[in-house]
């Protein structure tokens, strides 16, 4: 039995590390998209910003590995960073193997760019294309570290591809915003007709790229929401769904600003209106700030329980009353009385089916835990977070999109209720809580 866990200790720091890692990768890709597709005369900027962005991303990747080792092992910070634990994470988990591949790829690209900057002559179009491909792979392989890899078969392939396209589109749009802001600032300083014409051409091309990116982000976002949210109730009634709504609100503002730039400011700049450059610079800065906020939310969502696996409640301001259940059995009363015999039978079932992943004490640190793409939940916490009916449903039907399998009909309804009793006992839930 595997119930997927989330951020573990210091979830805020973990989310921040993931966000910094992703932001660095996106900006590196965006700068290369700008240089290859929008304005090929910015090689000096690329040679400075791309290595710096990748370097920040790589440093954050080391922190990410440390947090994963802590969460997967269930050990303290000092113990989890022992070479033997790190070796297990790197060699025996999908995350570890992907992490090592991405670290090597990012380091190679960073070194290549630094060496090219120190050499004479600028890079050719073929070399810039190679950089763009490597940066695209570096960003796209982030999809192999998220919720999508917990799926199986065709669903897993679809979700990973959707995630990868989502990330590439985000990099091509959000990651290129610093280059747009810098190009506009340079044009304002130059204040010549040639400078204004140059930034006008760049904004037109960037606008076309942005339209394609927004379309890709919307399409792939719908795919991701289908698998990670599942229902309108889960969207408004779970922490994951509410953070996702915040992300969508910021995204909508970014799209509105980009549309204004495309429909109004870009034509004004093309017509020679230099005052429009200042408004475009301001809008690009606002878009960048909003994009950074979105990436911060994504870092939090990456360590959160997806809405489809969580218990949703209608917010009080919408329903006017108490929490509403998600599962059909949420309010079910256990037919198995809370007793020493029931707990003993549940313990035997737990040892037979659950300890390999959750460990003897249910802490999510069983011998198979490190091999799973999603860390098992700490049942000592989850046992008190859910009603008996919720736990029964999760055990009987599994957790779609996670390694947690369905144990019905392998186990009878009574067996599952006895398991529920034992899990609640692990959490120290009083007997009165067993019967809502």
N, C-alpha and C positions, 0 to 999 in steps of 0.2 A: 504494500500500500504506500503510495507516494502522494502527499498533498504538497503542491508547490509553495515554497516559502518566498519571502521578499527580502528586502534590503539588509536584514541582520542588524548588527551594531552600527551606530553612527550613520543612519540612512541618508541624512542630509549631506554629509561629506562624500559618501559613495555616489549619490546622484550628481554632486558638483563635479567630481572627478570624471564621471562619464560624460557630462555636458561639455567640459573643457576639452576632453579628447575628441569628441565629435565636432565641436566648433572649429578646432584647429584643422581637422581633416577637411571640413566643408570649405573653409576659407582657402586652403591650399588648392583644392579643386577649382573653386570659383575664379581664383586669380589666373589659373592656366586656361580655363574656358575663355576668360576675357582676352588673354593674350593670343589665343588661337583663333577665336571666332569673331571677336569684337574689335580689338585694336592691337595689331601685331607689333606696334612700336613701343611696347611697354616692357621690354625684356629686363631692364634694370630693376623695375618694380618687382617683377616676377622673381628675379634672382635674390631679392631681399625678403619679400613677404612669404614666398612659398616655403623656403627652408625654415624660416622662423616659425611659421604656422605648424609645419610638420614636427619641428623640434618640441614645441609646446604639446602637441598631440601625443608624441612618444613619451614625454615625461609623465603626462596624465595616464598613459597606458600602464606604466609601472605601478602607479597607485591603484588602478583598476584591478590589476592582477593581485595586489595585496588584499584588497577587499574580497575578491572572489575566493582567495585561499582561506580567509577567515570564515566566510559564510559556508563554504563547502566542508571545511573541517570541523566547524563548531568550536574551535580552540580560541584561546586568547590571542591578542595581536602578536605578542612575542613568539608564542609557540607556533602559530600558523605560518609565520615567515621562515620557519626552519627550512633548510635546503631540501630535506626529504619531502616535506609537504608541498613545497613549490614544484618539485620534480613530479609528484603525483598529478598535480593540477595540469602541468604542461604536457605530460606524456599520456595521461589516461582520460582526459576530458576533451570534448569537442572545443569548448571555449579555449583551453590551453593550447591546442594545436592551431586554432585560428589566430589566437593572440600572437604566437611565435611567428607565424607566417606574415601577419600584418606588421609586426615589429621589424622583421627583416626587410619587407617591401618599403616601409616608410623610411627606414634608415638608409637604404640604397638610393632612394629618390632624393633624399635630403643631401647625401654625400655627392651625388651626381650634379645637383644644382650648384652646390658650393664650389665644386671643382670647375664647373663650367664658368662660374662667375670670375674665378681667378685666372682663367685662360684668356688668350687674346681672341678677338672675333666673336661675333654673336652666334647664337644657335640657329640652325636652319629650320625650315618648316617641319621636316621629318623628325628632328630631335624634339621640337616642341610637341609634336603629336605623341611621341613616345612618352614624354612627361605626362601629358594629359591622360593617356591610357593607364599609366601606372597609378596616377592620383585617383582615377576613376575606380580602379580595382581596390585601392586602399580604402576608399569610401564605401564602395558596394559591399565589401566583405564584412562591414559592420553588421549587415543583415544576419550573419551567421552567429552573432552573439546576443541576439534578442529573443523575444517570445516566440518568433516564428519557428525556431528549430525544435521546439517542444512538440510540434505537430508531426504527423507521420505520412508517408506515401505522397500522393499527388497534392494533398492539401499543404504539406510541408514545402514542396517545390514551388507551389503557387505563392505561398506567403513569403518565402525567401526572395523570390523574384520581385514581388510587389514591394517588399521592403527595400531591396537594392535599388530599384528604379526611383522609389521615393527619396532615398538618400542622395542619389545622383542629381535628381531634379532640384533638391534643396541646395546642394552644393553649387550647381550651375547658376542659381538665382541668388540665394542669400550670400553664398561665398564670394560672388562677384561684386557685391555692393561696395566693399571698401575700394575696389578699383574704380567704380563709378564715382564715388565721392572724391577720390584723389584726382581723377581726370577733370571733373568739374572745377575743383579748386585750382588746378593748374591753368585751366582756361580762363578763370576769373583773374588770376594773377597776370597772365599774358595779355588778356583783353585785346587781342588782335583778331581780325576777321578770320585768319587762317585757324587760330585756336578755337574760335567759336564754331567754325565749320567742322573742325575735327571732332569736337565733343558732340555736335549735332548728329554726325554720322554714327558715332559710337552709341549714343542714346537710342537711335533708331534700331540699330542691330541688337542692342541689349533688350529693347522692348520686345522684339520678335522672339528672342531667346526666352524672355520672361513669360510670354504667352504660352509657349510650349511647356515650360516648367510648371506653370500653374495648372495647366490641363493634366499633366502627369501627376502632380501632387494630389489633385482632387480625385482622379481615378484610383490611384493606388491607396489613397487614404480611405476611400470607400471599402476597398478590399480588406484593408487592415481592420477597419471598424466592424466589418461583418464577422470577423473571426474573434476579435478581442472584446467587443462590446455585446453584440448579439441582440439587443432589444433597446427600445426607447427608455424603458424603465431603468435598465442598467446604465444608460447614458446619463440620466439625471439623478439616479439614486445610489451611485457608488462613488467613492473617492476617485477611482480611475476615470470614470465617465465625466466627473465634474472637472478634473484637470484637463481632460481632453476637450471639453467645451471651452475652457479658458484658452487653450491652444488654438482652437478654431476661431475664436473671437479675435485674437491677435492676428491670425492669418488673414481673416476677412479685412481687417484694417490695412494690412500690408497690400492686399490685392487692390483695395480702393485707392490707396496712394499711388500704386503702380499704374492703375488705369488713368488717374489724373495726370500723371507724368506723360503717359502715352498720348492721351487725347488732347491735352492742352499745352504742357510745357515743352514737349519735344517739337511740335510745330512752331511754337513761338521762338525757340532757339534757332530752328532752321531758317526762320524769317529774319534772323539777325537781332532778336531782342535779347540784349545782354543781361537785362535785369532778371530774366527768367532763369539765368544760371544760378543766382542766389537761392531762388525758390527750389530749384532742382537739388542743389547741395543740401538744403535743409531737409527736403523729403527723403533723400538717400540716407541721411544720417538717422532720421526717424525710423525708416525701414530697417536699417541695420540694428538699431536698439531693439525694435520689436522682434527681429529675427533671433537675436541673442536670448531674449526672454523666452521665445518658443523653444530654443535648444535647451534652455534650463528646465523647462517643463518636460521635454522629452527625456532628459536625464532622470527626472523623478519617475516618469511613467515606466522607464526601463527596469526599475527595481520594484514596481508596484504590482499587486495582484490584478490581473486583467479583470475588467468589469464582468465578463461572462462567467468568471469563477468566483465572484464575490456575491454577498447577499445585498440586494438592492432595496432601498427604502425610498418612498416618496418623500421629498423634503416637506417639512411642516408648512412652509409658506404656500405650497401647492395643494397639499391634501387637507391641512387643517387638523389632522389627527396623527396617531402614532405610526411607527414603522410598518410597512407592508412587506410581506414575505416574498421571496423570489421562488423558492422551491415548493412543489406541491405538498411536501411533508414537513415544512418548516414548523408548523404548530402541532405536529403529531405528538401524541402521548405515548411514551415507551410502554409496550405490553410486557416488557421484562422488568420486574421490580428490581430496584437497587438493593443488592445484597452481596455478601461475601462470595457466595457461590457464583452469582452472575459475573462478578469481577474476575474471579478465578478462571471461569470459562472464557471470558473475553481476553484475559491475559494469555491463555494458551493459543487462542486464535491469532493474537497479535504477534506472538513469537513465531508462529508458523508462516504468517503472511506479510508482516510489516517491519520486523526489526532489521531486515537486510538493508532497508533504505532509511528508516526513521531511527534506528538504534534502540537499544534496550529500554532507555528512558524516554523514547519518543522525541528526542531533541533534534532529529533530522540529521544525525551524524552516523548512520549505519555504514557498514563496509562497502555498500554499493553507491552511497550518496555521491561520492566524488566522480563517479562515472556518468552521472545524469546531467543532461543539459540545463535542468532547472533544479535548484537545491530543494530537497524535501522540507516540508514545513516543520516547525517546532510545535508538536502536538500539545505540549504542556501549555502553550499559549492558545492555539487554535481550539482546544477543547473547551475553553471558557468563552471564546469569542462567538461561537455558533450554538444554536439550539440543538437539542438531541435530534430533532427531525432533519435539520440541515446536515448534521454529520452522517445520519443514516443515508440520506440521498447521495452525498459525496462518495461514501464507501460503496454503495450499491451501484451507482451509475458512473463512477469515475469523474475525472476532471478533464473534459475535452481540451485538447491543445497542450496537455501536460503529460508527464510520464505516469500519472496516477490512473491505474486501470479500473474498470468496473468489476466488482466482485460478486455481482448477481448475474446468473443464478448459481455460480460456483458455491457461494455461501447462501444459506437459507436466510429468510427475513429475521428469524430468531437469532441466528449466528451474528448477523450484522448488528442487531440491537445489543447483543452482549459485547460486541466490539465497541459500540458507542459508549456503553457503561464504563468499560475499562478506560477509554480515551478521556471521558469526563473525570474519572477518578485520577488519572495522571495529572489533570489540570487542577485537582483539588476542589472540584465543584461540589458544593454542598448538596445533600440529598434532595433538598427542596427544589433545587434548580433542575432536577432531572424530570420534573413533571410540570410543564408550563400550564 
